[in-house]
Amino acid sequence: MSSFMDRLLGREKKSARQAKERLKLVLIHDRIDINPGTLDRLKDELITVISRHIEIDPSAVTIEMAQDGHHHRLIADVPIKPTRSRRTR
């Protein structure tokens, strides 16, 4: 009864949700033929290029693949470190 109520109220188990997301990623990677090594190299190169222009937190950068209908997307989340304003008034 408890699992029925959880499903009814939209409370999936965390592991089921994670497994579903992992499966989505595997299918997307398979469809666009990008292996994890290539994705890691791409992430490293993006970090290098962006770091030349702004200060970022490289350890917190995440790169993921997503599918929107028939379109595949590369999504980069790049946290920018706060900077002090150089202008004084």
N, CA, C and O of each residue as an XYZ file, in Angstrom:
356
protein
N       0.821     -1.191      0.000
C       0.000      0.000      0.000
C       0.865      1.256      0.000
O       0.547      2.249     -0.653
N       1.959      1.188      0.743
C       2.850      2.344      0.839
C       3.471      2.682     -0.519
O       3.534      3.856     -0.884
N       3.934      1.674     -1.278
C       4.535      1.950     -2.578
C       3.495      2.497     -3.558
O       3.811      3.338     -4.399
N       2.261      2.019     -3.446
C       1.190      2.549     -4.287
C       0.968      4.034     -4.007
O       0.820      4.831     -4.934
N       0.946      4.398     -2.740
C       0.758      5.801     -2.358
C       1.938      6.649     -2.818
O       1.752      7.776     -3.278
N       3.165      6.105     -2.694
C       4.341      6.852     -3.160
C       4.245      7.128     -4.654
O       4.518      8.242     -5.102
N       3.857      6.113     -5.428
C       3.724      6.307     -6.875
C       2.584      7.272     -7.186
O       2.701      8.104     -8.085
N       1.512      7.166     -6.463
C       0.362      8.042     -6.676
C       0.720      9.500     -6.403
O       0.270     10.399     -7.114
N       1.522      9.726     -5.382
C       1.914     11.087     -5.005
C       3.176     11.558     -5.711
O       3.642     12.671     -5.470
N       3.743     10.706     -6.598
C       4.916     11.108     -7.366
C       6.214     10.981     -6.618
O       7.204     11.604     -7.000
N       6.244     10.196     -5.567
C       7.475     10.018     -4.798
C       8.155      8.722     -5.223
O       7.948      7.671     -4.617
N       8.967      8.811     -6.271
C       9.717      7.642     -6.717
C      10.896      7.415     -5.780
O      11.355      8.333     -5.101
N      11.364      6.205     -5.757
C      12.561      5.931     -4.978
C      13.748      6.548     -5.688
O      13.795      6.593     -6.917
N      14.700      7.018     -4.914
C      15.858      7.711     -5.457
C      16.639      6.825     -6.414
O      17.054      7.287     -7.477
N      16.846      5.572     -6.063
C      17.642      4.689     -6.916
C      16.950      4.440     -8.250
O      17.624      4.326     -9.274
N      15.635      4.353     -8.265
C      14.907      4.159     -9.522
C      15.060      5.383    -10.425
O      15.241      5.252    -11.635
N      14.987      6.559     -9.832
C      15.155      7.803    -10.584
C      16.560      7.887    -11.171
O      16.728      8.256    -12.333
N      17.577      7.544    -10.363
C      18.960      7.584    -10.830
C      19.186      6.578    -11.944
O      19.869      6.883    -12.921
N      18.624      5.386    -11.813
C      18.772      4.366    -12.851
C      18.146      4.827    -14.158
O      18.696      4.598    -15.235
N      16.995      5.475    -14.058
C      16.317      5.990    -15.246
C      17.173      7.050    -15.932
O      17.291      7.045    -17.157
N      17.770      7.957    -15.163
C      18.636      9.000    -15.727
C      19.879      8.392    -16.367
O      20.287      8.815    -17.449
N      20.484      7.404    -15.708
C      21.664      6.736    -16.280
C      21.308      6.061    -17.601
O      22.076      6.140    -18.560
N      20.169      5.408    -17.661
C      19.739      4.755    -18.894
C      19.541      5.773    -20.010
O      19.928      5.527    -21.152
N      18.942      6.910    -19.687
C      18.769      7.971    -20.679
C      20.115      8.402    -21.244
O      20.274      8.539    -22.457
N      21.097      8.617    -20.344
C      22.424      9.047    -20.785
C      23.085      7.998    -21.674
O      23.696      8.339    -22.687
N      22.967      6.728    -21.301
C      23.555      5.656    -22.108
C      22.936      5.648    -23.499
O      23.650      5.528    -24.494
N      21.617      5.775    -23.576
C      20.938      5.780    -24.878
C      21.350      6.976    -25.726
O      21.565      6.845    -26.931
N      21.458      8.137    -25.099
C      21.859      9.336    -25.845
C      23.285      9.186    -26.353
O      23.562      9.484    -27.515
N      24.200      8.725    -25.490
C      25.594      8.539    -25.912
C      25.666      7.547    -27.056
O      26.440      7.735    -27.995
N      24.868      6.495    -26.988
C      24.863      5.473    -28.031
C      24.362      6.044    -29.353
O      24.919      5.751    -30.411
N      23.329      6.846    -29.293
C      22.744      7.406    -30.515
C      23.666      8.411    -31.199
O      23.705      8.469    -32.428
N      24.406      9.200    -30.427
C      25.268     10.211    -31.052
C      26.707      9.747    -31.169
O      27.554     10.480    -31.680
N      26.995      8.544    -30.703
C      28.294      7.902    -30.872
C      29.446      8.715    -30.267
O      30.479      8.896    -30.912
N      29.275      9.200    -29.045
C      30.350      9.862    -28.309
C      30.690      8.990    -27.112
O      29.838      8.711    -26.268
N      31.946      8.563    -27.048
C      32.329      7.724    -25.912
C      32.711      8.606    -24.721
O      33.005      9.788    -24.896
N      32.708      8.040    -23.518
C      32.992      8.834    -22.310
C      34.364      9.515    -22.342
O      34.516     10.610    -21.800
N      35.357      8.888    -22.965
C      36.683      9.505    -23.059
C      36.660     10.791    -23.859
O      37.309     11.771    -23.494
N      35.915     10.784    -24.943
C      35.779     11.980    -25.773
C      35.069     13.079    -24.993
O      35.453     14.246    -25.066
N      34.054     12.710    -24.262
C      33.320     13.691    -23.462
C      34.213     14.287    -22.374
O      34.130     15.484    -22.097
N      35.064     13.469    -21.758
C      36.003     13.971    -20.746
C      37.022     14.925    -21.360
O      37.342     15.953    -20.764
N      37.535     14.595    -22.547
C      38.489     15.492    -23.224
C      37.819     16.816    -23.588
O      38.414     17.884    -23.447
N      36.584     16.732    -24.052
C      35.835     17.942    -24.386
C      35.659     18.822    -23.152
O      35.810     20.042    -23.226
N      35.337     18.200    -22.017
C      35.176     18.934    -20.762
C      36.480     19.631    -20.387
O      36.470     20.803    -20.013
N      37.605     18.917    -20.485
C      38.908     19.504    -20.149
C      39.241     20.685    -21.058
O      39.747     21.708    -20.596
N      38.958     20.540    -22.344
C      39.236     21.629    -23.285
C      38.343     22.836    -23.015
O      38.804     23.976    -23.074
N      37.077     22.593    -22.721
C      36.177     23.704    -22.401
C      36.648     24.454    -21.156
O      36.628     25.684    -21.119
N      37.069     23.708    -20.144
C      37.584     24.333    -18.920
C      38.798     25.194    -19.229
O      38.907     26.314    -18.731
N      39.707     24.684    -20.043
C      40.918     25.423    -20.405
C      40.573     26.733    -21.125
O      41.093     27.795    -20.781
N      39.698     26.644    -22.119
C      39.347     27.827    -22.917
C      38.591     28.861    -22.081
O      38.914     30.048    -22.136
N      37.609     28.437    -21.322
C      36.822     29.375    -20.527
C      37.681     30.015    -19.442
O      37.514     31.193    -19.125
N      38.603     29.237    -18.872
C      39.478     29.759    -17.811
C      40.403     30.868    -18.302
O      40.884     31.671    -17.503
N      40.652     30.918    -19.593
C      41.491     31.990    -20.145
C      40.816     33.357    -20.030
O      41.482     34.391    -19.992
N      39.501     33.342    -19.975
C      38.745     34.593    -20.019
C      38.085     34.975    -18.708
O      37.984     36.159    -18.385
N      37.636     33.986    -17.948
C      36.991     34.268    -16.665
C      37.437     33.230    -15.650
O      37.857     32.131    -16.012
N      37.343     33.588    -14.378
C      37.725     32.666    -13.317
C      36.541     31.758    -12.987
O      35.453     32.215    -12.636
N      36.797     30.443    -13.114
C      35.746     29.455    -12.858
C      36.216     28.452    -11.816
O      37.387     28.439    -11.436
N      35.300     27.617    -11.360
C      35.625     26.532    -10.440
C      35.668     25.235    -11.251
O      34.629     24.604    -11.447
N      36.849     24.823    -11.727
C      36.958     23.651    -12.604
C      36.442     22.361    -11.977
O      35.957     21.484    -12.691
N      36.537     22.230    -10.666
C      36.101     20.995    -10.016
C      34.577     20.853    -10.002
O      34.062     19.756     -9.787
N      33.860     21.942    -10.228
C      32.399     21.900    -10.188
C      31.754     21.909    -11.573
O      30.528     21.922    -11.686
N      32.577     21.901    -12.629
C      32.047     21.911    -13.992
C      31.421     20.555    -14.304
O      32.016     19.512    -14.037
N      30.216     20.579    -14.873
C      29.574     19.345    -15.312
C      29.179     19.483    -16.777
O      28.718     20.533    -17.224
N      29.372     18.397    -17.503
C      28.996     18.329    -18.912
C      28.064     17.137    -19.056
O      28.374     16.048    -18.574
N      26.941     17.327    -19.705
C      26.027     16.211    -19.898
C      25.376     16.291    -21.263
O      25.348     17.347    -21.894
N      24.858     15.170    -21.705
C      24.149     15.094    -22.968
C      22.659     15.000    -22.649
O      22.267     14.363    -21.671
N      21.842     15.628    -23.469
C      20.394     15.562    -23.288
C      19.745     15.452    -24.658
O      20.341     15.800    -25.678
N      18.522     14.967    -24.659
C      17.777     14.859    -25.901
C      16.484     15.627    -25.760
O      15.754     15.470    -24.782
N      16.212     16.454    -26.743
C      14.992     17.248    -26.781
C      14.285     16.895    -28.096
O      14.578     17.476    -29.141
N      13.372     15.956    -28.032
C      12.741     15.476    -29.262
C      13.772     14.745    -30.098
O      14.353     13.753    -29.657
N      13.999     15.236    -31.309
C      14.991     14.628    -32.191
C      16.345     15.321    -32.110
O      17.279     14.923    -32.805
N      16.467     16.345    -31.279
C      17.698     17.117    -31.176
C      18.492     16.687    -29.941
O      17.936     16.485    -28.861
N      19.786     16.553    -30.127
C      20.674     16.234    -29.013
C      21.355     17.517    -28.565
O      21.680     18.381    -29.380
N      21.565     17.631    -27.269
C      22.171     18.839    -26.711
C      23.325     18.471    -25.799
O      23.268     17.489    -25.059
N      24.363     19.270    -25.866
C      25.472     19.189    -24.930
C      25.259     20.327    -23.947
O      25.221     21.494    -24.339
N      25.121     19.992    -22.678
C      24.831     20.998    -21.667
C      26.032     21.121    -20.743
O      26.461     20.143    -20.131
N      26.569     22.326    -20.647
C      27.710     22.590    -19.776
C      27.264     23.515    -18.652
O      26.706     24.585    -18.895
N      27.518     23.091    -17.427
C      27.243     23.919    -16.255
C      28.594     24.335    -15.697
O      29.319     23.517    -15.132
N      28.931     25.609    -15.858
C      30.244     26.125    -15.488
C      30.080     27.193    -14.414
O      29.750     28.337    -14.727
N      30.308     26.832    -13.145
C      30.192     27.823    -12.070
C      31.298     28.884    -12.167
O      32.480     28.556    -12.266
N      30.903     30.125    -12.138
C      31.845     31.240    -12.213
C      32.138     31.722    -10.800
O      31.227     31.925     -9.997
N      33.428     31.903    -10.510
C      33.809     32.392     -9.182
C      33.466     33.874     -9.079
O      33.646     34.624    -10.038
N      32.980     34.289     -7.931
C      32.636     35.711     -7.766
C      33.893     36.582     -7.841
O      34.954     36.221     -7.332
N      33.745     37.718     -8.480
C      34.860     38.657     -8.577
C      34.439     39.971     -7.959
O      33.263     40.336     -7.962
N      35.412     40.664     -7.435
C      35.136     42.000     -6.898
C      35.069     42.989     -8.031
O      35.819     42.903     -9.004
N      34.186     43.902     -7.896
C      34.059     44.938     -8.914
C      35.324     45.776     -8.919
O      35.802     46.201     -7.868
N      35.859     46.008    -10.093
C      37.096     46.773    -10.210
C      36.844     48.277    -10.228
O      37.745     49.083     -9.996
N      35.608     48.624    -10.507
C      35.271     50.042    -10.524
C      34.868     50.503     -9.138
O      34.146     49.804     -8.427
N      35.327     51.654     -8.763
C      34.909     52.244     -7.493
C      34.233     53.574     -7.806
O      34.656     54.315     -8.694
N      33.217     53.845     -7.086
C      32.473     55.102     -7.348
C      32.618     56.018     -6.203
O      32.073     57.122     -6.223
